[in-house]
Amino acid sequence: MGFGRNPHVAKAEAAEAKAMEATDVASEARAYLEAARLWDRAAAKEKAGKWRTKYEANAQAAREHADAAEQKAVPSVADLKAQLDLLRGGSG
């Protein structure tokens, strides 16, 4: 890390890479939330301007990815009913 560099940027990028490589939905969501927190910290270190705006946008995008990952984990009511029907032997 050189002088004047924001250390949170590299950490946030690493958290996003970890989220992309996640094998399950829960760890993907957690990694994206961690990335969002780190992007917020990176933005807080910057003066108002281009970099701060970019880091804030990255934090928001990471939160949206986390929300999308969490939505993938929640089964729909129709899916739950279909599973219940299968467990009951198809009659229902």
PyMOL CGO cylinders between C-alpha atoms (Angstrom):
from pymol import cmd
from pymol.cgo import CYLINDER

trace = [
    CYLINDER, 0.00, 0.00, 0.00, 1.50, 3.29, -1.07, 0.3, 1, 1, 1, 1, 1, 1,
    CYLINDER, 1.50, 3.29, -1.07, 1.19, 6.69, 0.44, 0.3, 1, 1, 1, 1, 1, 1,
    CYLINDER, 1.19, 6.69, 0.44, -2.18, 8.34, -0.16, 0.3, 1, 1, 1, 1, 1, 1,
    CYLINDER, -2.18, 8.34, -0.16, -4.01, 5.20, -1.23, 0.3, 1, 1, 1, 1, 1, 1,
    CYLINDER, -4.01, 5.20, -1.23, -7.32, 4.27, 0.31, 0.3, 1, 1, 1, 1, 1, 1,
    CYLINDER, -7.32, 4.27, 0.31, -6.86, 0.84, 1.96, 0.3, 1, 1, 1, 1, 1, 1,
    CYLINDER, -6.86, 0.84, 1.96, -10.58, 0.08, 1.97, 0.3, 1, 1, 1, 1, 1, 1,
    CYLINDER, -10.58, 0.08, 1.97, -10.80, -0.01, -1.83, 0.3, 1, 1, 1, 1, 1, 1,
    CYLINDER, -10.80, -0.01, -1.83, -8.67, -3.15, -2.17, 0.3, 1, 1, 1, 1, 1, 1,
    CYLINDER, -8.67, -3.15, -2.17, -10.53, -4.79, 0.71, 0.3, 1, 1, 1, 1, 1, 1,
    CYLINDER, -10.53, -4.79, 0.71, -13.90, -4.00, -0.87, 0.3, 1, 1, 1, 1, 1, 1,
    CYLINDER, -13.90, -4.00, -0.87, -12.76, -5.38, -4.23, 0.3, 1, 1, 1, 1, 1, 1,
    CYLINDER, -12.76, -5.38, -4.23, -11.56, -8.56, -2.50, 0.3, 1, 1, 1, 1, 1, 1,
    CYLINDER, -11.56, -8.56, -2.50, -14.92, -8.94, -0.73, 0.3, 1, 1, 1, 1, 1, 1,
    CYLINDER, -14.92, -8.94, -0.73, -16.73, -8.60, -4.07, 0.3, 1, 1, 1, 1, 1, 1,
    CYLINDER, -16.73, -8.60, -4.07, -14.46, -11.25, -5.59, 0.3, 1, 1, 1, 1, 1, 1,
    CYLINDER, -14.46, -11.25, -5.59, -15.23, -13.52, -2.65, 0.3, 1, 1, 1, 1, 1, 1,
    CYLINDER, -15.23, -13.52, -2.65, -18.95, -12.97, -3.20, 0.3, 1, 1, 1, 1, 1, 1,
    CYLINDER, -18.95, -12.97, -3.20, -18.66, -13.90, -6.87, 0.3, 1, 1, 1, 1, 1, 1,
    CYLINDER, -18.66, -13.90, -6.87, -16.88, -17.13, -5.94, 0.3, 1, 1, 1, 1, 1, 1,
    CYLINDER, -16.88, -17.13, -5.94, -19.34, -18.05, -3.16, 0.3, 1, 1, 1, 1, 1, 1,
    CYLINDER, -19.34, -18.05, -3.16, -20.76, -21.55, -3.37, 0.3, 1, 1, 1, 1, 1, 1,
    CYLINDER, -20.76, -21.55, -3.37, -23.96, -20.86, -1.46, 0.3, 1, 1, 1, 1, 1, 1,
    CYLINDER, -23.96, -20.86, -1.46, -26.44, -18.00, -1.37, 0.3, 1, 1, 1, 1, 1, 1,
    CYLINDER, -26.44, -18.00, -1.37, -25.96, -17.08, 2.29, 0.3, 1, 1, 1, 1, 1, 1,
    CYLINDER, -25.96, -17.08, 2.29, -22.20, -16.61, 1.98, 0.3, 1, 1, 1, 1, 1, 1,
    CYLINDER, -22.20, -16.61, 1.98, -22.69, -14.66, -1.24, 0.3, 1, 1, 1, 1, 1, 1,
    CYLINDER, -22.69, -14.66, -1.24, -25.07, -12.25, 0.48, 0.3, 1, 1, 1, 1, 1, 1,
    CYLINDER, -25.07, -12.25, 0.48, -22.76, -11.84, 3.49, 0.3, 1, 1, 1, 1, 1, 1,
    CYLINDER, -22.76, -11.84, 3.49, -19.77, -11.13, 1.27, 0.3, 1, 1, 1, 1, 1, 1,
    CYLINDER, -19.77, -11.13, 1.27, -21.68, -8.51, -0.71, 0.3, 1, 1, 1, 1, 1, 1,
    CYLINDER, -21.68, -8.51, -0.71, -22.83, -6.84, 2.52, 0.3, 1, 1, 1, 1, 1, 1,
    CYLINDER, -22.83, -6.84, 2.52, -19.22, -6.80, 3.72, 0.3, 1, 1, 1, 1, 1, 1,
    CYLINDER, -19.22, -6.80, 3.72, -18.18, -5.26, 0.39, 0.3, 1, 1, 1, 1, 1, 1,
    CYLINDER, -18.18, -5.26, 0.39, -20.86, -2.58, 0.77, 0.3, 1, 1, 1, 1, 1, 1,
    CYLINDER, -20.86, -2.58, 0.77, -19.60, -1.75, 4.27, 0.3, 1, 1, 1, 1, 1, 1,
    CYLINDER, -19.60, -1.75, 4.27, -16.04, -1.46, 2.97, 0.3, 1, 1, 1, 1, 1, 1,
    CYLINDER, -16.04, -1.46, 2.97, -17.10, 0.72, 0.04, 0.3, 1, 1, 1, 1, 1, 1,
    CYLINDER, -17.10, 0.72, 0.04, -18.85, 3.00, 2.55, 0.3, 1, 1, 1, 1, 1, 1,
    CYLINDER, -18.85, 3.00, 2.55, -15.63, 3.20, 4.56, 0.3, 1, 1, 1, 1, 1, 1,
    CYLINDER, -15.63, 3.20, 4.56, -13.66, 3.97, 1.39, 0.3, 1, 1, 1, 1, 1, 1,
    CYLINDER, -13.66, 3.97, 1.39, -16.13, 6.73, 0.51, 0.3, 1, 1, 1, 1, 1, 1,
    CYLINDER, -16.13, 6.73, 0.51, -15.87, 8.21, 4.01, 0.3, 1, 1, 1, 1, 1, 1,
    CYLINDER, -15.87, 8.21, 4.01, -12.09, 8.53, 3.56, 0.3, 1, 1, 1, 1, 1, 1,
    CYLINDER, -12.09, 8.53, 3.56, -12.44, 10.57, 0.36, 0.3, 1, 1, 1, 1, 1, 1,
    CYLINDER, -12.44, 10.57, 0.36, -13.22, 14.24, -0.05, 0.3, 1, 1, 1, 1, 1, 1,
    CYLINDER, -13.22, 14.24, -0.05, -16.43, 15.09, -1.89, 0.3, 1, 1, 1, 1, 1, 1,
    CYLINDER, -16.43, 15.09, -1.89, -15.92, 14.47, -5.57, 0.3, 1, 1, 1, 1, 1, 1,
    CYLINDER, -15.92, 14.47, -5.57, -15.56, 11.83, -8.23, 0.3, 1, 1, 1, 1, 1, 1,
    CYLINDER, -15.56, 11.83, -8.23, -14.00, 9.05, -6.11, 0.3, 1, 1, 1, 1, 1, 1,
    CYLINDER, -14.00, 9.05, -6.11, -16.39, 9.47, -3.21, 0.3, 1, 1, 1, 1, 1, 1,
    CYLINDER, -16.39, 9.47, -3.21, -19.38, 9.34, -5.56, 0.3, 1, 1, 1, 1, 1, 1,
    CYLINDER, -19.38, 9.34, -5.56, -17.98, 6.25, -7.28, 0.3, 1, 1, 1, 1, 1, 1,
    CYLINDER, -17.98, 6.25, -7.28, -17.39, 4.43, -3.99, 0.3, 1, 1, 1, 1, 1, 1,
    CYLINDER, -17.39, 4.43, -3.99, -20.87, 5.31, -2.75, 0.3, 1, 1, 1, 1, 1, 1,
    CYLINDER, -20.87, 5.31, -2.75, -22.34, 3.92, -5.98, 0.3, 1, 1, 1, 1, 1, 1,
    CYLINDER, -22.34, 3.92, -5.98, -20.27, 0.75, -5.55, 0.3, 1, 1, 1, 1, 1, 1,
    CYLINDER, -20.27, 0.75, -5.55, -21.65, 0.36, -2.00, 0.3, 1, 1, 1, 1, 1, 1,
    CYLINDER, -21.65, 0.36, -2.00, -25.21, 0.69, -3.26, 0.3, 1, 1, 1, 1, 1, 1,
    CYLINDER, -25.21, 0.69, -3.26, -24.60, -1.82, -6.04, 0.3, 1, 1, 1, 1, 1, 1,
    CYLINDER, -24.60, -1.82, -6.04, -23.13, -4.30, -3.55, 0.3, 1, 1, 1, 1, 1, 1,
    CYLINDER, -23.13, -4.30, -3.55, -26.22, -3.93, -1.34, 0.3, 1, 1, 1, 1, 1, 1,
    CYLINDER, -26.22, -3.93, -1.34, -28.44, -4.59, -4.36, 0.3, 1, 1, 1, 1, 1, 1,
    CYLINDER, -28.44, -4.59, -4.36, -26.42, -7.72, -5.16, 0.3, 1, 1, 1, 1, 1, 1,
    CYLINDER, -26.42, -7.72, -5.16, -26.84, -8.88, -1.56, 0.3, 1, 1, 1, 1, 1, 1,
    CYLINDER, -26.84, -8.88, -1.56, -30.61, -8.31, -1.72, 0.3, 1, 1, 1, 1, 1, 1,
    CYLINDER, -30.61, -8.31, -1.72, -30.81, -10.23, -5.00, 0.3, 1, 1, 1, 1, 1, 1,
    CYLINDER, -30.81, -10.23, -5.00, -28.82, -13.10, -3.50, 0.3, 1, 1, 1, 1, 1, 1,
    CYLINDER, -28.82, -13.10, -3.50, -31.15, -13.23, -0.50, 0.3, 1, 1, 1, 1, 1, 1,
    CYLINDER, -31.15, -13.23, -0.50, -34.17, -13.31, -2.80, 0.3, 1, 1, 1, 1, 1, 1,
    CYLINDER, -34.17, -13.31, -2.80, -32.73, -16.35, -4.57, 0.3, 1, 1, 1, 1, 1, 1,
    CYLINDER, -32.73, -16.35, -4.57, -32.65, -18.14, -1.21, 0.3, 1, 1, 1, 1, 1, 1,
    CYLINDER, -32.65, -18.14, -1.21, -36.33, -17.58, -0.43, 0.3, 1, 1, 1, 1, 1, 1,
    CYLINDER, -36.33, -17.58, -0.43, -38.53, -20.22, -2.07, 0.3, 1, 1, 1, 1, 1, 1,
    CYLINDER, -38.53, -20.22, -2.07, -41.85, -19.14, -3.55, 0.3, 1, 1, 1, 1, 1, 1,
    CYLINDER, -41.85, -19.14, -3.55, -45.16, -20.29, -2.11, 0.3, 1, 1, 1, 1, 1, 1,
    CYLINDER, -45.16, -20.29, -2.11, -45.83, -22.33, -5.26, 0.3, 1, 1, 1, 1, 1, 1,
    CYLINDER, -45.83, -22.33, -5.26, -42.51, -24.12, -4.84, 0.3, 1, 1, 1, 1, 1, 1,
    CYLINDER, -42.51, -24.12, -4.84, -43.30, -24.90, -1.21, 0.3, 1, 1, 1, 1, 1, 1,
    CYLINDER, -43.30, -24.90, -1.21, -46.75, -26.23, -2.14, 0.3, 1, 1, 1, 1, 1, 1,
    CYLINDER, -46.75, -26.23, -2.14, -45.23, -28.42, -4.85, 0.3, 1, 1, 1, 1, 1, 1,
    CYLINDER, -45.23, -28.42, -4.85, -42.71, -29.85, -2.38, 0.3, 1, 1, 1, 1, 1, 1,
    CYLINDER, -42.71, -29.85, -2.38, -45.47, -30.51, 0.13, 0.3, 1, 1, 1, 1, 1, 1,
    CYLINDER, -45.47, -30.51, 0.13, -47.51, -32.30, -2.53, 0.3, 1, 1, 1, 1, 1, 1,
    CYLINDER, -47.51, -32.30, -2.53, -44.51, -34.48, -3.35, 0.3, 1, 1, 1, 1, 1, 1,
    CYLINDER, -44.51, -34.48, -3.35, -44.05, -35.34, 0.30, 0.3, 1, 1, 1, 1, 1, 1,
    CYLINDER, -44.05, -35.34, 0.30, -47.73, -36.26, 0.59, 0.3, 1, 1, 1, 1, 1, 1,
    CYLINDER, -47.73, -36.26, 0.59, -47.42, -38.58, -2.36, 0.3, 1, 1, 1, 1, 1, 1,
    CYLINDER, -47.42, -38.58, -2.36, -48.77, -36.34, -5.07, 0.3, 1, 1, 1, 1, 1, 1,
    CYLINDER, -48.77, -36.34, -5.07, -52.33, -36.10, -3.75, 0.3, 1, 1, 1, 1, 1, 1,
    CYLINDER, -52.33, -36.10, -3.75, -53.37, -32.76, -2.58, 0.3, 1, 1, 1, 1, 1, 1,
]
cmd.load_cgo(trace, "trace")
